[in-house]
Amino acid sequence: MTVGKIYYSSWGYEQTNIDFYKVIEVSKTGKTITLQRIGSQIIDVNGYDSYDVIPNETKVIDAPLRNRRLITGKYGTYVNVSKRNDYQILAFEWDGKPKTKTSYY
């Protein structure tokens, strides 16, 4: 795990939201990380309210998410970025390809 690696989450109901996170700190053991939510940038319009987005590292959103445990599983390495204890929003390693975001409202 390295500082600067990007993670993304995809979530929503009747729309698809894409959030990007940048690793800003790695613990000495390498088992936990601190993430900073960052903005996104539209690079293509696919149709009515459908966009391809990539991370925008110059736009910082919210306070950092500290001490997030890395999980390795069937779908690669991921981390829970939810601020709630009773709910999970998983963020996965970004593969460098644009992600599709939709919005109908």
PEBEL-V612031 format. One record per helix or strand. SS is the DSSP state (~ for helix, > for strand). FROM is the first residue (numbers start at 1). TO is the last residue. If there is no record, write none. Layout:
ss: <SS/SS>
from: <FROM/FROM>
to: <TO/TO>
//
This chain:
ss: <>/>/>/>/>/>/>/>>
from: <6/17/32/50/71/76/90/99>
to: <11/26/47/69/73/80/93/102>
//
